[in-house]
Structure formats: structure tokens, C-alpha cells
Amino acid sequence: MAATTDYATLYRELEARWPAIATTILVLLMVLLLPRLLRPDPLAGIPVVGDGHKGFMKRGGWAIYTEGYNKFKEGVFRVATARQSKVLVVSPKFLPELKKLPDDVLSFAGAVEESMQSKYTKIDSDVPSLPHTVKTSLTPSLAHLNPTIYNEVEEAMRLELPQTADWTEVNINSKLLRIVAMASGRIFVGPELCRDEAYLDASINYTVDLMTAVHILQFTPPWLRPIVARFLPQVKKLQRRIQEADNFLRPVVAARRREAAENPDYQKPDDMLQWIIDSQQKFGAKDDKELAKNQLGISFAAIHTTTLTTTNAFYTLAAMPEVIPMLREDVQQALAESGGEFTSLAMQNMKKLDSFMKEVLRYYPLSAASFQRRVLKPFTLSNGQTIPPGVIIEVPAGSMNYDSDIHDEPYQFDPLRYYKLRESKGAAASATKAAEVVANSQFVSVGTTSLTFGYGRHACPGRFFAVNEIKMVMATALLHYDIKNVPGVTGRYENMQIGAQSVPDPKKTIMMRKL
């Protein structure tokens, strides 16, 4: 009875005090929330293009970027993409000032982490040893490594492509995956492994599984991603691929270390695996499994974009067989001047092939945007627009490629567009301007109107290797093959547009015959 009385008394007291309690709670909520509600939205004045994440996916990201670029080319606009962060698309005219901002203001790694869904795929967005090794070891070594790379390219193409004079239907994308993996692997993991099926399977399928996982997660609403990622087979496969890579790399690494310790005359291999092993002294020793993860990361960066770009080139050649004799002659002339060797100078002299490949990049860009960065600290553009922290900024590179203010007749594919620019350098106002025209008109160039390889200090450090490799593949194909569309196909295959990405359809085929 006493307990009942106590509860009744407590209830009456709470009932009497409830207005005061409710008022206190309301005041606390207002104190906490009101500043947020009254705080001005730093993005309020920036126009929005598109109608949300679903619209971005349904309508297609390319159309939205193009609309925004045409309306707000000189300023900034917002798009609703698959990213969790808000995305601001910034005019390319701001690139020179953006590239001067330090990494603690604009983070390249932060943007990669989100775009690659690193939270779920466990991709390391910032591994300083890798770009350092590419810049200090790989690129300076290309001059003497090019013959080795070419030998592997030639052998890989012999193994993978038809060796008959009869026209043969070929899924060129699947063949290029293996060719690029072998040729890249010769420099990445050395001769012991570059043709090993375990290496090829792990490196190729790690790339495929990773990009499939990323695309699925991008199409998944952000709140659902943690649940989906746990059960996504491609995400689970990524860790298995790393273990597979560790299994075949570990004996090779151990043998190299043992030989270096026991043999005073040991000559270290000239490849990325050895350079990364050596760089551990500078960047801190890590276990061999970390080496495997890094190697797969390098393979992903090399195999994915290189294969897509080269597939785009083959699809274009198949639809324009009339340009093949011109490009073949260009390759033959360059090699004749170098004694038949694929030297750095020979590849520089393949100017028409270089122009064709750069036009492929312009006409068939892989992404609608480039120069993605996460904003860590606020900054103000020269037009007075303040960019707040927490957003992603990017530049509408794909739309720029079709801007008539930048390119003459942008909707016409001109294989000699950049060759003619380079040849017209004599008409430039000064020697400096002529050199600038030549520099900006090359396949490997980066600049405010050439953003395929990025821009600024985080421009792709491996682009010199990738460009050499692509040129070797294309030159070898031109020298030894005729190429055309399959019967019934009259034009070039349309690329597949997925969100902000544009990729060649990997299931299409072309016809090839050995000369």
C-alpha cells in the first residue's frame, strides 16, 4: 500500500512540474538547434543543376554536367551525384589558382577515398611511397626500360591476338586486359610473374571486382551502403584477391631479399616491386601483405584506365579504317629513324599516332569531371565566391572537350587535330608560345584544357609509362594488323554512360587479321 501511495505522490509531483520540465527541454533544444537553423547556408547562392541523386542516375550525369557548364561556364554550380558529400563544379578558369592551394585546404586523397568508397572497399587513398616511387624511379627509367616493355607488349599481343591472315572476330577489351596486365606486370612485378596466370587473374579481376563494387555502391543510397557492402560479393572478393597476390609475391620477395643478403654481386631487378621494397627504408617497413596490396593498387591504376583508353582507340580505328594507312606510315617512319627500336625518341616522333590518341581522349573522355578535391578549409575564389569545408569540388572536363571556344569544330573527330596544332607552331607569336603549343598538344600533356590525367601536383604520375605502353600497343597493332568493324556494324560503338562515367562497352567485338 505504501509503494502505491509513493507512486501516486510521484505522479502528482511530475504532473505539477511537467510544464516547467517541458519548457526547459524546449529551451535546450532551441539553444542547440537555433544557431544551426539561423546560420546562413554557405551554398545558398550557388545554383543547383539536376533534380537529386535519383535524377542524376536516371537522367545521366553527363547531361547534367553539360547543362550546368553551358549555363554557368564562368562560375560555380552544384550537382547531386552519387557522392555523400555535396559537389560543386568549378569553372576551369579557376584552375591556376586552385592548384596553388595546399593539401590541408584541398585534399586529393579525401576525394579519392569517397569516390572509391574506401570505407567499404578498404582502398588506401594515400600511400606516399607509390607516387614517390613512380616519379623518382619509374619515369626516369623509361628511356632504358622501353625496349623491355616493348618486348613484353609484342609477346603478349602474339599470345592473345589472332595469328592468321583470315579476318577473325575479337573481343578486344578482354584481350587488352591481359596484354596490358602482362606488359605492365613486366615492370611492376618482374619477369618471374608477369605471365603467371595467378598474377594475371588476381590483377585483372581485382580491377574488375573493385570497379563493380564501386559502381554498385554508388548506385546504392548512402544510408543503405553499410548494409549492402557487408553482403556484396565483389567487396568480399577484394580481400581474397589481396591474399592471392600475397601468396605468389611472398616467395619472390623472400628470394630477392635472401639473394641480396647472401650474394655481394647481386644485381637488384629493375622493377616496381624492387623499388617499393627499397623504399620501405624511407617510408617505414611494412609486412609483405602490404606489398601485395600496393601491387594490386598499382595494377588497378594501370590496367583499368589504360585498357579503357586503348579499347576506345581500337573501336575508333575499326569505325575509321581509312586512317590506318596514315597512322601505320607514321609509325614506320618513326621506327626507321631509330633503327627499328622503340626508343623514347621514336615514340615522340609518332606525332600522328600521338594526335590520334589525344583526340580519342578528347572525344571519348572517361569521366564528365576531373580535378576532384575534398575541401578541408574554407577558401575564396578570385570572383569572391567562398567555398566551405566538407564539399567536393571538381572541374567539368568532359563538357570542356566539346566547347567551341576551346576546340574548333568540337563535335568532329579529327585524328590530326593536335598534329596540325603542333605543325602550326611556327605561326606562334614567339618561341615561348610555340613551345607552349607543342607541350599542350601532346598525348601525355596536362593543362587547363587537357584534364584526362588530372592537373597540378597530383596529376597522374604514371601517365608517362601509360602513354608509352598505349603507343606501343597501338603501333604494334598498326604494323601487324588490319582492323575493321564486324559485318553489319556501320559506325563506331556508342560508349556506355554510367553516372558521370563514360566507358566503351566491354562486350563488343571487332574484326582483325594478321598482315
Backbone hydrogen bonds, N-H to C=O, Kabsch-Sander energy under -0.5 kcal/mol:
donor,donor_aa,acceptor,acceptor_aa,energy
5,T,1,M,-2.0
6,D,2,A,-2.4
7,Y,3,A,-2.4
8,A,4,T,-2.2
9,T,5,T,-2.6
10,L,6,D,-2.7
11,Y,7,Y,-2.6
12,R,8,A,-2.2
13,E,9,T,-2.2
14,L,10,L,-2.6
15,E,11,Y,-2.6
16,A,12,R,-2.0
17,R,13,E,-2.1
18,W,14,L,-1.4
20,A,17,R,-0.5
21,I,17,R,-2.2
22,A,18,W,-3.2
23,T,19,P,-2.2
24,T,20,A,-2.2
25,I,21,I,-2.5
26,L,22,A,-2.5
27,V,23,T,-2.5
28,L,24,T,-2.5
29,L,25,I,-2.4
30,M,26,L,-2.3
31,V,27,V,-2.5
32,L,28,L,-2.2
33,L,29,L,-3.1
34,L,30,M,-2.3
37,L,33,L,-2.4
38,L,34,L,-2.8
39,R,35,P,-1.4
44,A,41,D,-1.8
46,I,43,L,-1.8
49,V,78,R,-3.0
55,G,51,D,-0.5
56,F,52,G,-2.3
57,M,53,H,-1.9
58,K,54,K,-2.9
59,R,55,G,-2.8
60,G,55,G,-0.6
60,G,56,F,-1.0
61,G,499,G,-0.7
62,W,499,G,-0.8
64,I,60,G,-1.3
65,Y,61,G,-2.6
66,T,62,W,-2.5
67,E,63,A,-2.3
68,G,64,I,-2.5
69,Y,65,Y,-2.8
70,N,66,T,-2.5
71,K,67,E,-1.7
72,F,68,G,-2.9
75,G,72,F,-1.6
77,F,89,V,-2.0
78,R,47,P,-3.0
79,V,87,V,-1.7
80,A,49,V,-0.7
81,T,79,V,-0.9
87,V,79,V,-0.8
88,L,392,I,-3.2
89,V,77,F,-3.5
90,V,88,L,-0.6
90,V,394,E,-3.2
91,S,75,G,-1.9
94,F,91,S,-1.9
95,L,92,P,-1.7
97,E,94,F,-0.7
98,L,94,F,-2.3
99,K,95,L,-2.5
100,K,97,E,-0.6
101,L,98,L,-1.4
105,V,102,P,-1.9
106,L,102,P,-2.4
107,S,105,V,-0.5
107,S,374,R,-3.2
108,F,106,L,-0.6
111,A,107,S,-1.2
112,V,108,F,-2.1
113,E,109,A,-2.6
114,E,110,G,-1.3
115,S,111,A,-2.6
116,M,112,V,-2.7
117,Q,114,E,-1.3
118,S,113,E,-2.7
120,Y,117,Q,-2.0
121,T,117,Q,-2.8
122,K,118,S,-1.9
125,S,123,I,-0.7
130,L,127,V,-1.9
132,H,128,P,-1.7
133,T,129,S,-2.2
134,V,130,L,-2.4
135,K,131,P,-2.5
136,T,132,H,-2.7
137,S,133,T,-2.2
138,L,133,T,-1.8
139,T,134,V,-2.8
141,S,137,S,-0.9
141,S,138,L,-0.8
142,L,138,L,-0.6
142,L,139,T,-1.3
144,H,141,S,-0.6
145,L,141,S,-1.7
146,N,142,L,-2.4
148,T,145,L,-0.5
149,I,145,L,-2.5
150,Y,146,N,-2.9
151,N,147,P,-2.2
152,E,148,T,-1.7
153,V,149,I,-2.5
154,E,150,Y,-3.1
155,E,151,N,-2.1
156,A,152,E,-2.8
157,M,153,V,-2.5
158,R,154,E,-1.9
159,L,155,E,-2.2
160,E,156,A,-2.1
161,L,157,M,-2.5
168,T,512,M,-2.7
170,V,510,I,-3.2
172,I,170,V,-1.4
175,K,171,N,-1.7
176,L,172,I,-2.7
177,L,173,N,-1.9
178,R,174,S,-1.2
179,I,175,K,-2.4
180,V,176,L,-3.2
181,A,177,L,-1.8
182,M,178,R,-2.5
183,A,179,I,-2.7
184,S,180,V,-2.8
185,G,181,A,-2.3
186,R,182,M,-1.8
187,I,183,A,-0.7
187,I,184,S,-1.0
188,F,184,S,-2.3
189,V,185,G,-2.8
190,G,185,G,-1.3
193,L,190,G,-1.1
194,C,190,G,-1.7
196,D,193,L,-1.9
200,L,196,D,-2.6
201,D,197,E,-2.8
202,A,198,A,-2.3
203,S,199,Y,-3.0
204,I,200,L,-2.4
205,N,201,D,-2.1
206,Y,202,A,-1.9
207,T,203,S,-1.3
208,V,204,I,-2.1
209,D,205,N,-3.1
210,L,206,Y,-2.5
211,M,207,T,-2.4
212,T,208,V,-2.3
213,A,209,D,-2.5
214,V,210,L,-2.6
215,H,211,M,-2.3
216,I,212,T,-2.4
217,L,213,A,-2.5
218,Q,214,V,-2.3
219,F,215,H,-1.7
220,T,216,I,-0.6
220,T,217,L,-0.6
224,L,221,P,-1.9
225,R,221,P,-1.0
225,R,222,P,-0.6
227,I,224,L,-0.7
228,V,224,L,-2.4
229,A,225,R,-3.0
230,R,226,P,-0.8
231,F,227,I,-0.7
231,F,228,V,-1.2
232,L,228,V,-0.9
232,L,229,A,-0.6
235,V,232,L,-0.6
236,K,232,L,-1.9
237,K,233,P,-2.4
238,L,234,Q,-1.1
239,Q,235,V,-0.8
240,R,236,K,-1.0
241,R,237,K,-2.6
242,I,238,L,-1.8
243,Q,239,Q,-1.9
244,E,240,R,-2.4
245,A,241,R,-2.5
246,D,242,I,-2.3
247,N,243,Q,-2.1
248,F,244,E,-1.6
249,L,245,A,-2.2
250,R,246,D,-2.4
252,V,248,F,-0.5
253,V,249,L,-2.8
254,A,250,R,-2.6
255,A,251,P,-2.3
256,R,252,V,-2.2
257,R,253,V,-2.4
258,R,254,A,-2.5
259,E,255,A,-2.4
260,A,256,R,-2.3
261,A,257,R,-1.8
262,E,258,R,-2.0
263,N,259,E,-2.5
266,Y,263,N,-1.7
268,K,266,Y,-0.7
271,D,269,P,-1.2
272,M,187,I,-3.4
273,L,188,F,-1.3
275,W,271,D,-2.2
276,I,272,M,-2.8
277,I,273,L,-2.1
278,D,274,Q,-2.6
279,S,275,W,-1.8
280,Q,276,I,-0.7
280,Q,277,I,-1.1
281,Q,278,D,-1.2
282,K,279,S,-0.9
283,F,279,S,-2.6
284,G,280,Q,-1.5
290,E,287,D,-1.0
291,L,287,D,-1.1
292,A,288,D,-1.9
293,K,289,K,-2.1
294,N,290,E,-2.4
295,Q,291,L,-2.5
296,L,292,A,-2.1
297,G,293,K,-2.0
298,I,294,N,-2.4
299,S,295,Q,-2.5
300,F,296,L,-2.6
301,A,297,G,-2.1
302,A,298,I,-2.3
303,I,299,S,-3.4
304,H,300,F,-1.7
305,T,301,A,-0.6
306,T,302,A,-1.4
307,T,303,I,-2.1
308,L,304,H,-2.1
309,T,305,T,-2.6
310,T,306,T,-2.3
311,T,307,T,-2.6
312,N,308,L,-2.3
313,A,309,T,-1.7
314,F,310,T,-2.3
315,Y,311,T,-2.7
316,T,312,N,-1.8
317,L,313,A,-2.5
318,A,314,F,-2.6
319,A,315,Y,-1.3
320,M,316,T,-1.1
323,V,320,M,-2.2
324,I,321,P,-1.0
327,L,323,V,-2.2
328,R,324,I,-2.9
329,E,325,P,-2.3
330,D,326,M,-1.8
331,V,327,L,-2.1
332,Q,328,R,-2.6
333,Q,329,E,-2.6
334,A,330,D,-2.0
335,L,331,V,-2.4
336,A,332,Q,-2.2
337,E,333,Q,-1.5
338,S,335,L,-0.9
339,G,336,A,-1.0
340,G,335,L,-3.6
341,E,338,S,-1.0
343,T,341,E,-2.0
347,M,343,T,-2.0
348,Q,344,S,-1.9
349,N,345,L,-1.8
350,M,347,M,-0.7
351,K,349,N,-2.1
354,D,350,M,-2.4
355,S,351,K,-2.2
356,F,352,K,-2.5
357,M,353,L,-2.5
358,K,354,D,-2.2
359,E,355,S,-2.3
360,V,356,F,-1.9
361,L,357,M,-2.1
362,R,358,K,-2.0
363,Y,359,E,-3.1
364,Y,360,V,-2.5
368,A,500,A,-2.6
370,S,395,V,-2.4
373,R,393,I,-2.2
374,R,107,S,-2.7
375,V,391,V,-2.9
376,L,105,V,-3.2
376,L,374,R,-0.6
377,K,105,V,-1.0
379,F,387,I,-1.6
381,L,385,Q,-2.9
384,G,381,L,-2.1
387,I,379,F,-3.3
390,G,375,V,-3.1
391,V,388,P,-0.8
392,I,86,K,-2.7
393,I,373,R,-2.8
394,E,88,L,-1.8
395,V,370,S,-3.1
397,A,395,V,-2.4
398,G,368,A,-1.3
399,S,368,A,-0.6
400,M,396,P,-1.8
401,N,397,A,-1.4
402,Y,399,S,-1.4
403,D,400,M,-1.9
404,S,402,Y,-0.6
406,I,403,D,-1.6
407,H,403,D,-2.7
412,Q,409,E,-1.9
413,F,411,Y,-0.5
414,D,412,Q,-0.8
417,R,414,D,-2.0
420,K,416,L,-2.7
421,L,417,R,-1.3
422,R,418,Y,-2.2
423,E,419,Y,-2.5
424,S,420,K,-1.5
425,K,422,R,-1.2
426,G,423,E,-0.6
427,A,424,S,-2.2
428,A,425,K,-1.9
434,A,430,S,-2.3
435,A,431,A,-2.4
436,E,432,T,-1.9
437,V,433,K,-2.2
438,V,434,A,-2.1
439,A,435,A,-2.5
440,N,436,E,-2.3
441,S,437,V,-0.8
441,S,438,V,-0.8
442,Q,439,A,-0.8
445,S,442,Q,-1.7
447,G,450,S,-2.0
450,S,447,G,-1.0
454,G,451,L,-1.8
458,H,455,Y,-0.6
459,A,456,G,-1.8
460,C,453,F,-2.9
463,R,460,C,-1.2
466,A,462,G,-2.5
467,V,463,R,-2.8
468,N,464,F,-1.9
469,E,465,F,-2.4
470,I,466,A,-2.7
471,K,467,V,-2.5
472,M,468,N,-2.2
473,V,469,E,-2.2
474,M,470,I,-2.8
475,A,471,K,-3.1
476,T,472,M,-2.3
477,A,473,V,-2.2
478,L,474,M,-2.5
479,L,475,A,-2.2
480,H,476,T,-1.7
481,Y,477,A,-2.0
482,D,513,R,-2.2
484,K,511,M,-2.0
485,N,318,A,-1.1
486,V,509,T,-0.5
489,V,486,V,-2.0
490,T,488,G,-0.6
496,M,503,V,-3.6
497,Q,495,N,-0.5
498,I,496,M,-0.6
498,I,501,Q,-2.1
499,G,497,Q,-0.5
501,Q,498,I,-2.5
502,S,366,L,-2.4
503,V,496,M,-2.7
508,K,505,D,-1.3
510,I,170,V,-2.4
511,M,484,K,-2.9
512,M,168,T,-2.3
513,R,482,D,-1.6
514,K,164,T,-3.0
515,L,480,H,-2.7
